[in-house]
Amino acid sequence: MNPRRRQDAIVRSLRRNQSMTVAELARDVGASRRTVLRDIRALRDEGYVIHSDPGPGGGLQLDPQSVQATPRLSVPEIFALLISVASMRAAGNLPFSELADAGLAKIEKSLPSDKVRDLRGFLDCLYIGPLAPQVDISDMGAMDPALLSAFEPAFLGRFHLRFQYRDAKGSITRRTVEPQAMLILPPLWYLVAWDPSRDDFRYFRMDRITEPQCLQDATFRQRYVPFEKHIRPIRKATPAAQ
């Protein structure tokens, strides 16, 4: 369990129980006592009021009115905000764009350095451009909400993605690919990946992808994506603040 999810689990456990010992919390979230104590310090730094009773039998209590002083946003959440703004701008449909950019810049500045690095790693994989007018979007569906959470470790760690894909004819196949980029041609979104079984790049419409799974047992090398051979024009996405 990553630190964010573990700390959220600690808060939920403390809200459900009037008092819990560090040992009980450690069993609850599957972590060591030392890790739980470190998480408690982090939660207090974020504004949670957590009381502790001294002594061997002492427990921890979360103030019922306690909330975070500042909300935490994950890299995928911030990335979702940023690419939504960027795609609307590419479509020429973004009123108040300066305010949106300023807000995203403030969010980015509030991130710790490792999260900023992750965010920029995401942005390095993002390309945005206009959709050709002849492209048929009459069958466009909703994207699986699990996509972005699967993309985060896959793109940042260069891990393979496995998913079920339905093509334009309705045929369904299972694919295992090397994710190289995301291409946004509003309103269509594509995963650009190297497909080892085809020995070539493939463009997968993201609304046709289901059951995404990040496979963390092996990594792959980054490849040059020849966008100019397939789609023109393309412009690289830029972060809210440099």
Secondary structure by P-SEA (a helix, b strand, c coil): ccaaaaaaaaaaaaaacccccaaaaaaaacccaaaaaaaaaaaaaaccbbbbbbcccccccccccccccbbbbcaaaaaaaaaaaaaaaaaccccaaaaaaaaaaaaaaaccaaaaaaaaaaaaabbbbbcccccccccccccccaaaaaaaaaaaabbbbbbbbbccccbbbbbbbbbcbbbbcccbbbbbbbcccccbbbbbcccccccccccccbbbbbbbbcccccccbbbbbbcccc
